């Protein structure tokens, strides 16, 4: 390529319209030609002034359409190339207030959910408490029905137990039928300490046979269904002692109630 051809390329280079191979050839020539370098600088200065001095011209719709079609066509020819247009979102005043309102709504819903969760938890706890009370009431009713059967059974016997110095005002009634089914109803017993409970004993012929353990209510009342051993159904002494809550096979605590033989 001759010198004049390189000079003709300088104007196009200043405007940035040379393709890559031509720009590479020109740069190689400029490294060894001071005259072309000086002329290139003048063309760059002229192009800068034109860019600053000229009024921006909006392209026609037809030109814009053709340009976009050209870009898409070129992108389709290069594998993996794509032109992605990301529109700039402009928020209107209504949209801004809408976003704020949506945020406040989410906060309000979150608070409402927390309140409902707390109420639901409290309701579950109350339901659990009521279920326990219902179960306890059912057990008490079952004991009372059993006691009524025993008391009204033919040949049933009734034994009275009196309080000792451990519980002077306490008293109890033990009723059992010919088969040994028994029910004990006690009153005015002091509340047992933690880990302790009252236990019924059947004493006959020097033998102390253990019965069931039971606890009392806040009013000092206690009730338990048991079974009197056959050897204790004739003449026996019935007693109540304070023992470990799991019960023992031989009495270890003080006697609180005892029958008179």
C-alpha positions as CSV (number, residue, x, y, z in Angstrom):
1,X,0.0,0.0,0.0
2,X,1.4,3.4,-1.0
3,X,1.8,6.5,1.1
4,X,-1.2,8.3,-0.4
5,X,-3.5,5.4,0.4
6,X,-2.5,5.7,4.0
7,X,-3.3,9.4,4.0
8,X,-6.7,8.8,2.6
9,X,-7.4,6.4,5.5
10,X,-6.6,9.1,8.2
11,X,-10.0,10.9,7.9
12,X,-11.9,7.6,8.2
13,X,-9.7,6.6,11.2
14,X,-10.5,9.9,13.0
15,X,-14.2,9.2,12.5
16,X,-13.8,5.6,13.7
17,X,-15.1,4.0,10.5
18,X,-12.1,1.8,9.6
19,X,-12.5,-1.9,9.9
20,X,-10.0,-3.9,12.1
21,X,-7.5,-5.0,9.3
22,X,-7.3,-1.5,7.9
23,X,-6.8,0.1,11.3
24,X,-4.1,-2.4,12.1
25,X,-2.3,-1.6,8.7
26,X,-2.6,2.2,9.4
27,X,-1.2,1.9,12.9
28,X,1.8,0.0,11.6
29,X,2.4,2.7,9.0
30,X,2.1,5.5,11.6
31,X,4.9,4.1,13.7
32,X,7.4,4.9,10.9
33,X,5.7,8.0,9.3
34,X,5.9,11.3,11.2
35,X,4.1,13.2,8.4
36,X,1.0,10.9,8.6
37,X,1.1,11.1,12.4
38,X,0.9,14.9,12.3
39,X,-1.9,14.8,9.8
40,X,-3.7,12.2,11.9
41,X,-3.6,14.5,14.9
42,X,-5.2,17.3,12.9
43,X,-8.0,15.0,11.7
44,X,-8.6,13.9,15.4
45,X,-8.8,17.6,16.5
46,X,-11.2,18.4,13.7
47,X,-13.4,15.5,14.5
48,X,-13.5,16.5,18.2
49,X,-14.6,20.0,17.3
50,X,-17.3,18.7,15.0
51,X,-18.6,16.5,17.8
52,X,-18.8,19.4,20.2
53,X,-20.1,22.0,17.8
54,X,-22.8,20.0,16.0
55,X,-26.4,19.7,17.1
56,X,-27.5,16.1,17.9
57,X,-29.8,14.8,15.1
58,X,-32.4,12.2,16.0
59,X,-32.4,9.4,13.4
60,X,-35.6,8.7,11.5
61,X,-37.8,5.8,12.4
62,X,-36.9,4.0,9.2
63,X,-33.1,4.4,9.8
64,X,-33.6,3.1,13.4
65,X,-35.6,0.1,12.2
66,X,-33.0,-0.7,9.5
67,X,-30.2,-0.4,12.0
68,X,-31.9,-2.8,14.5
69,X,-32.5,-5.3,11.8
70,X,-28.9,-5.1,10.8
71,X,-27.7,-5.6,14.4
72,X,-30.0,-8.6,14.8
73,X,-28.8,-10.0,11.5
74,X,-25.2,-9.7,12.5
75,X,-25.9,-11.2,15.9
76,X,-27.6,-14.2,14.2
77,X,-24.5,-14.8,12.1
78,X,-22.3,-15.1,15.2
79,X,-23.0,-18.2,17.3
80,X,-23.8,-17.3,20.9
81,X,-24.1,-13.6,20.1
82,X,-27.3,-11.8,21.2
83,X,-28.6,-8.3,21.5
84,X,-30.4,-7.8,24.8
85,X,-32.3,-4.6,25.4
86,X,-32.8,-3.8,29.1
87,X,-35.4,-1.1,29.4
88,X,-34.9,1.5,32.1
89,X,-37.8,1.4,34.5
90,X,-39.2,4.7,35.5
91,X,-41.3,4.7,38.6
92,X,-44.3,7.0,38.6
93,X,-45.5,8.7,41.8
94,X,-48.5,6.3,42.0
95,X,-46.2,3.3,41.6
96,X,-43.9,4.6,44.4
97,X,-46.9,5.0,46.8
98,X,-48.1,1.6,45.7
99,X,-44.8,0.0,46.6
100,X,-44.9,1.7,50.0
101,X,-48.5,0.6,50.6
102,X,-47.5,-3.0,49.6
103,X,-44.6,-2.9,52.1
104,X,-46.9,-1.7,54.9
105,X,-49.4,-4.3,54.0
106,X,-46.8,-7.1,54.3
107,X,-45.7,-5.7,57.7
108,X,-49.3,-5.6,58.9
109,X,-49.9,-9.1,57.7
110,X,-46.8,-10.3,59.5
111,X,-47.9,-8.7,62.7
112,X,-51.4,-10.2,62.3
113,X,-49.9,-13.7,61.7
114,X,-47.8,-13.3,64.9
115,X,-50.9,-12.3,66.9
116,X,-52.8,-15.3,65.5
117,X,-49.9,-17.6,66.2
118,X,-49.9,-16.4,69.9
119,X,-53.6,-16.8,70.2
120,X,-53.5,-20.3,68.6
121,X,-50.8,-21.3,71.0
122,X,-52.7,-20.1,74.0
123,X,-55.8,-21.9,72.7
124,X,-53.9,-25.1,72.4
125,X,-52.6,-24.8,75.9
126,X,-56.1,-24.1,77.2
127,X,-57.4,-27.1,75.2
128,X,-54.7,-29.3,76.8
129,X,-55.6,-28.1,80.3
130,X,-59.3,-28.7,79.7
131,X,-58.5,-32.2,78.2
132,X,-56.6,-33.1,81.4
133,X,-59.5,-31.9,83.5
134,X,-62.0,-33.8,81.5
135,X,-59.9,-37.0,81.8
136,X,-59.6,-36.5,85.5
137,X,-63.3,-36.0,85.8
138,X,-64.0,-39.2,83.8
139,X,-61.7,-41.1,86.2
140,X,-63.4,-39.7,89.2
141,X,-66.8,-40.6,87.8
142,X,-65.6,-44.1,87.1
143,X,-64.4,-44.4,90.7
144,X,-67.7,-43.1,92.0
145,X,-69.7,-45.6,89.9
146,X,-67.5,-48.4,91.1
147,X,-67.9,-47.2,94.7
148,X,-71.7,-47.2,94.3
149,X,-71.6,-50.8,93.0
150,X,-69.5,-51.9,95.9
151,X,-71.5,-50.1,98.6
152,X,-74.8,-51.5,97.2
153,X,-73.5,-55.0,96.7
154,X,-75.0,-57.8,98.9
155,X,-72.8,-58.6,101.9
156,X,-70.6,-55.5,101.5
157,X,-68.7,-54.4,104.6
158,X,-67.8,-50.9,105.8
159,X,-64.7,-50.0,107.9
160,X,-64.0,-46.6,109.4
161,X,-60.5,-45.3,109.7
162,X,-59.6,-42.6,112.2
163,X,-56.8,-40.1,112.2
164,X,-53.7,-40.5,114.4
165,X,-51.7,-37.8,116.0
166,X,-50.2,-37.2,112.5
167,X,-53.6,-36.1,111.2
168,X,-56.1,-35.8,114.1
169,X,-59.0,-34.4,112.0
170,X,-58.6,-36.9,109.2
171,X,-61.0,-39.8,108.7
172,X,-61.7,-42.3,106.0
173,X,-64.2,-45.0,105.0
174,X,-63.3,-48.3,103.4
175,X,-66.0,-50.4,101.8
176,X,-65.5,-53.9,100.2
177,X,-67.8,-56.6,98.9
178,X,-67.6,-60.4,99.2
179,X,-65.2,-60.6,96.2
180,X,-62.8,-58.2,97.7
181,X,-63.6,-55.2,95.5
182,X,-62.9,-52.2,97.7
183,X,-63.0,-48.4,97.6
184,X,-61.3,-46.0,100.1
185,X,-62.6,-42.5,100.6
186,X,-60.5,-40.2,102.8
187,X,-60.9,-36.6,104.0
188,X,-58.8,-34.0,105.8
189,X,-55.5,-35.5,105.0
190,X,-52.6,-33.0,104.8
191,X,-51.1,-32.7,101.3
192,X,-48.2,-35.1,100.8
193,X,-44.7,-33.6,100.2
194,X,-43.1,-33.8,96.8
195,X,-42.2,-37.4,95.9
196,X,-44.5,-38.8,98.5
197,X,-48.0,-40.3,98.5
198,X,-50.4,-42.1,100.8
199,X,-50.5,-45.9,100.7
200,X,-53.2,-48.3,101.9
201,X,-52.3,-51.4,104.0
202,X,-54.1,-54.6,104.9
203,X,-52.9,-56.1,108.2
204,X,-54.0,-59.6,109.1
205,X,-52.3,-62.3,111.2
206,X,-49.2,-60.1,111.7
207,X,-48.8,-59.7,107.9
208,X,-48.8,-56.3,106.4
209,X,-50.0,-56.5,102.8
210,X,-49.5,-53.4,100.6
211,X,-52.4,-51.7,98.8
212,X,-52.5,-49.0,96.2
213,X,-51.0,-45.5,96.6
214,X,-53.0,-42.3,96.1
215,X,-52.7,-38.5,96.4
216,X,-55.1,-36.0,97.8
217,X,-56.7,-32.9,96.4
218,X,-56.0,-29.4,97.7
219,X,-59.0,-29.9,100.1
220,X,-57.3,-33.0,101.6
221,X,-59.7,-35.5,99.9
222,X,-58.5,-38.8,98.4
223,X,-60.2,-41.8,96.7
224,X,-58.8,-45.1,95.4
225,X,-60.2,-48.4,94.2
226,X,-58.4,-51.5,95.4
227,X,-58.8,-55.2,96.1
228,X,-58.8,-56.6,99.7
229,X,-56.8,-59.9,99.9
230,X,-58.9,-62.9,100.9
231,X,-57.0,-63.3,104.1
232,X,-57.9,-59.8,105.2
233,X,-61.7,-59.9,104.5
234,X,-62.6,-61.4,107.9
235,X,-61.0,-59.5,110.7
236,X,-58.2,-57.2,109.7
237,X,-56.8,-53.8,110.4
238,X,-56.6,-51.2,107.6
239,X,-54.1,-48.4,107.8
240,X,-52.7,-45.5,105.7
241,X,-49.1,-44.4,105.8
242,X,-47.1,-41.8,104.0
243,X,-44.6,-43.5,101.6
244,X,-42.6,-42.8,98.5
245,X,-44.9,-42.0,95.6
246,X,-44.1,-45.2,93.7
247,X,-45.2,-47.3,96.7
248,X,-43.3,-49.8,98.9
249,X,-43.8,-53.5,99.8
250,X,-43.3,-52.9,103.5
251,X,-44.4,-49.8,105.4
252,X,-41.7,-47.3,106.2
253,X,-43.6,-44.1,107.0
254,X,-45.8,-42.7,109.8
255,X,-49.4,-44.0,110.1
256,X,-52.0,-41.3,109.4
257,X,-55.2,-43.3,109.4
258,X,-56.0,-46.7,111.0
259,X,-59.1,-48.8,111.6
260,X,-60.1,-50.1,115.0
261,X,-60.2,-53.9,115.1
